[in-house]
Amino acid sequence: MSSLALKGPYWVAARQHRRALWGVPAVVAAGLVAVVALRSWAEGPNSGGAGGPVPNDGYQMLRLCMEYAGTCLLFLPLLVGAFVAGPVTARELESGTWRLALTQSTTPKTWLGSKVAVAAAVSVLGGAALAGVYRLGWARVTGSYQLHWADRGVYEASGPVLVAYCLLGVALGVLVGQLVRRTLAAMALTGMLTGLVMLGLGALRWSLLPVETATMPVRGNLFEVLPSSALLMDTGLLTSTGERLPEYACFERTRHLSTCPSDMDVTGWYVEFHPASHYWPTQLLESSLVLALAGAALFFAFRLVGARRA
């Protein structure tokens, strides 16, 4: 087992932040115990879904906890980035203690590499474990209000994209920490940048794959062509020439939802949606984009530390 132990600057990095490192498995263990307990309660008499027609208190509590847990996990990459930028990187540069490592036959790149390696390993293992715990609870209440697979929070917390964003937080943290060299300022800036990237890619995520389109008659039922698990993107009216009109076009003319003037030549409706089968391809595509950004940030971080002199 001694060969598996961390050595040199890696041991120092883990030793310096051991309390935070031990906090990760503690949070995972607490979350797992809570989810297992809530699932057991939700499986009781009159539980929701397949267990019975009326959700019991355990089901409702599990649903509520999964809703809040998804929102909380949205902030995990921001916390990772802020911690790496501040206590891990900027604080040592601000105080000058990083120079001590260079007196122990350690190069600047090795010093930074040890920080990145420890933070990345903990982020990957911790993020994957938390996503697994979340999926364990979410699987029991999936599809309920605000727990659709495409909802903000649920989507990020239930797949590999959570790990990718945590790694982006690590990369931005070591880069910003070197540029700012002030603990609190680096933490704030890294959290803001990570959040902006998450917002930007979140706005673009449903453009990564082409939508599927279905049509139906004017008096048809939307749910006959739209899968219950699908993410609705757009709907509107179709004319005989294939022209698309806004869904409210007839209402503007007649003030009735089901009546269209003959001169509009409306023949039916179109529906654009993402089926549930797009979940994993979108997760993998978005994760790839995030990891590419993380790789670019790490490249500049190592170029910057390589130019630094003790």
Protein Blocks (a to p, Z undefined) as FASTA:
>chain_A
ZZmpcehjllmmmmmmmmmmmmmmmmmmmmmmmmmmmmmmmmmghiahjlombdcfklmm
mmmmmmmmmmmmmmmmmmmmmmmmmmmmmmmmmnopmmmmmmnopafklmmmmmmmmmmm
mmmmmmmmmmmmmmmmmmmmgoiahiafkbghjlmmmmmklmmmmmmmmmmmmmmmmmno
paklmmmmmmmmmmmmmmmmmmmmmmmpccddddddfklcfklmmcfkbccfbdcdddfk
opacdfklmmmmnopakbccfklopabdcdddddfklmmmmmmmmmmmmmmmmmmmmmmm
mmmmmmpcZZ
